[in-house]
Amino acid sequence: MLEQDYLELVNQLKTKFDDLEKADKIQKKKLNEMTKSLCVAYSAVRMVDEMTIDCELPAIMEFLISVCRGTLSDVIFPEMDEDE
């Protein structure tokens, strides 16, 4: 292999690596934004749940609040087990 061929391959590899690194940063940023949004949603649902403890809500509303809180909790805290 000639030196020029080697340098060309190295430059192609570097370009590919830089492209992948850029894509990785973009995905991490999107993941962080989604995580923030999920945390805000979880906080809002949790506040509604806490504020309505002493209220008489229709059963369907209590069910929906419970499902939302549980689902968001499972998404945000997947490693937490209820038994721990």
N, C-alpha and C positions, 0 to 999 in steps of 0.2 A: 504494500500500500504506500502510495506516495505521501509525502508530508502534506502537500496541498489537500489531498483527499481527506486525510486525517483531520486537518484543521476545519475543513468544510463540514465534516460529520460532527465535530465537536461544537461548532457554531449552531448547527441544526438542533443538536441535543439541548444546547443552552436556550435556544429560542423556544423549544417545546417545553422545557422545564419552566421558563419564565411565564409562558402562557398558562400552564397548569397551576403555577403558584398564584397568578392573578385570578384565575377562576376559583381557586380555593378561598382566597380572601373575600371574593364576592359572596360565595356561599356562606362563609362564616358570618359576614355582615347580615345577610338575609336571615340566618338562623338566630342571631342575636335580636334582631328586630321582631321576629316571630315570637321568641321567648318573652320579650318585654310585653308584647301584646297579650299573650296568654296569661302572664302574671297580672296584668291590669284586669283582664276579664275575670280571673279567679278571685281577685280582691273584691271586685264589684259584686260578684255572686255571693261571696262570703259575707260581705256587709249586708246585703239584702237578707240573707239567711239569718244573720244575727239580729237584725232590726225587726224581723217578723216572728221572732220566737214567741212573744206574748200575744200575737195577733191571731185572729180567727181567719185563716185563709181557706179558700176552697181546696179540697184535697188535690186537685190537679195542679194547682200552683205550688203546693208543698212538694209534690212529686217532681215537677219541672225544676224547681230550685235544687232539690236533692240530686237529680240526675246531672244537672249542669255542674254543680259543685264536685260531685264524685268524678265525673269525666275529666274535668279540668285538673283536678287533683292527681288523677292517674297519669295524665299527660305530663304535668309539670314535675311530679315526684314519682317517677316509675319505680325507683329502687326501694321506696319505702313500703314496708309490709305492715299491714294493720296490726299484726300480732306482736310486733317489736315494741 
